[in-house]
Amino acid sequence: MTALLLAVTGCGSDAGAAVRPADAPAPTKIVEQTVKSALAGMIVLPRGFVADPKHTTGPFSTETYLANFSAEPALDRALLLNSGFVEGYRASRLSPDKKKRYVVELFKTATPAKAKVLQEGFWSQEPRNHPFRVPGALSNAHAAYDAGTEKNEAIAEASFVSGSLVALLSVRQSAPLGTTIRPDTALISDLTQRQRTRLTTGSS
């Protein structure tokens, strides 16, 4: 009788073990894999700049780009679709004094030719009439009043193509009305050249 009870108890113990959520960590591994991006290791960031808590850093898909970063979702959807967009990555950093925000975005397309078309499509969406010299890249710098923040804003930006990748870079800073502010063309020029070198080295 005792043996029988032990046998039943043993079976009950085994049954309990069988229904334990032993495989629970598996979904976590799947999530981790989905957020990894080979583009993350190809981003060049300015020295001394710090994490930007208000702006996203990480990979993006077509849908997340359109929902969070695009100023022209309908147009950008068509551009990304026509380019054979594969994946993207965006990084944002702040200067130590929090006055400058640097953003770099990489877009991986199907072919180098389609990357060039995507770059031109992005660049032509806004008037960019103040270029400055950045070898091998499109560039623009301007300062204007921002009605949203009621401050003066200065923007220096550049874009280039490396193989099937499109890179968009910008440095933005703002100041109260009546304050003279100039786009940081020196910083964006340096970062553009270092980013081009990194992508060329990474793809070779």
QUIMO-V165042 format. One record per pair of residues at least 6 apart in sequence whose ideal C-beta (glycine too) atoms are under 6 Angstrom apart, sorted by the first residue. I is the first residue (numbers start at 1). J is the second residue. Records with the same first field share a line. If there is no record, write none. Layout:
I = J  J
This chain:
37 = 59  89
39 = 89  106
40 = 89
42 = 198  199  202
43 = 91  104
44 = 194  195  198
45 = 93
46 = 102
48 = 96
49 = 93  95  102
50 = 94
52 = 92  93  94
55 = 92
57 = 91  92
59 = 89
60 = 88  90
62 = 80  85
66 = 73  77
70 = 76
72 = 125
79 = 118  121
83 = 109  114  118
84 = 109  110  114
85 = 109
86 = 108
87 = 108
88 = 107
89 = 106
90 = 105
91 = 104
92 = 103
93 = 102
94 = 101
99 = 173
100 = 171  173
101 = 172
102 = 171
103 = 170
104 = 169
105 = 168
106 = 165  167
107 = 166
108 = 165
109 = 115  118  164
111 = 164
112 = 163  164
115 = 161  164  166
116 = 161
118 = 166
119 = 159  161  166
123 = 138  159
128 = 140
130 = 140  141  142
131 = 139  140
132 = 139  141  185
134 = 158  189  192
136 = 160
137 = 158  160  192
138 = 159
139 = 158
140 = 157
141 = 156  183  185
143 = 154  181
145 = 152
146 = 153
151 = 174  176
152 = 175  181
153 = 174
154 = 173  181  182  183
155 = 172  183
156 = 171  183  184  185  188
157 = 170
158 = 169  188  192
159 = 168
160 = 167  196
162 = 199
163 = 203
165 = 199
167 = 195
169 = 191  192
171 = 184  187  188
175 = 181
